[in-house]
């Protein structure tokens, strides 16, 4: 079975500084959390210079997109919009000054969204699914992109023991309804991206089902984002701490891509670049970096194997009778 190719309503999306044809490319989104309590890095990019350096390093490593957030999704006290903006706006401005990379602001507050857009953000990544419709109006007026994410809880609140009778169907219906809400607020259809929200108000069994059934979301016709990197469903499935989930994250990302995801949100950028480029090359969307294997007139190795000390490996035929 080959890769699922979703029937995209608008394959080519024009961001502020770049365009992407999602019928022939997987976009790699790098995660930059300017928070003191990030679930993965524990605040490693909280300092402004650390956040900017990490973002530009991700761009150099091959990221197409930088997602910058100042407040984690996890439950906790509310943060005033001014403080949240002070965390992310300088990072956005600094990255924009150095790169044409796509930049998204991870926020659900309209005031923060407006400040981020003014600083150079191309996308607002709302993990609360337009819990505040005023954010949608800010996005519509600016003409930028919006990521619509499935989640059930009010922002930064606990949602204990989430239950779904049909997680694929219910998440798909939710995303379809949120698309209609976004459209009603004036956001153009070619400015919408959907995200089923891996682990967000879901247990590990729910998220595993979404990973294998990602086609349900991609079939809605909007570029679908898979945010799987180092999440708890990987740790619980493999019994691994956050620091050892890279292989599981890449596997989950590849599964989602094969089932129609067109954007993956990842921490480990060099490894993720390799995953994306191999899948794109397998689909014929990208040329291999070079062709050498079995491309010569003969199959003799270009560099014969040698033993320790530099001696050539003997031809087995020349060794007949050597032990007699």
Secondary structure, DSSP 8 states (H G I E B T S, - for coil): --------S-SEEE-SS-EEETTS--EEEEEEE--TT-TTTTTTT-SHHHHHHHHHHHHHHT-SEEEEESS-SSS-----HHHHHHHHHHHHHHHHHH---EEEEE---HHHHHHHHHHT-SEEEETTSSSSHHHHHHHHHHT-EEEEE---S-TT----S---SSHHHHHHHHHHHHHHHHHHTT--GGGEEEE--TTTT--HHHHHHHHHTTHHHHTTSSEEEE--TT-HHHHHHHT--GGG-HHHHHHHHHHHHHTT--EEEES-HHHHHHHHHHHHHHTTSS--S---TT-SSS---SS--B-TTS-B---GGGGTTTT-
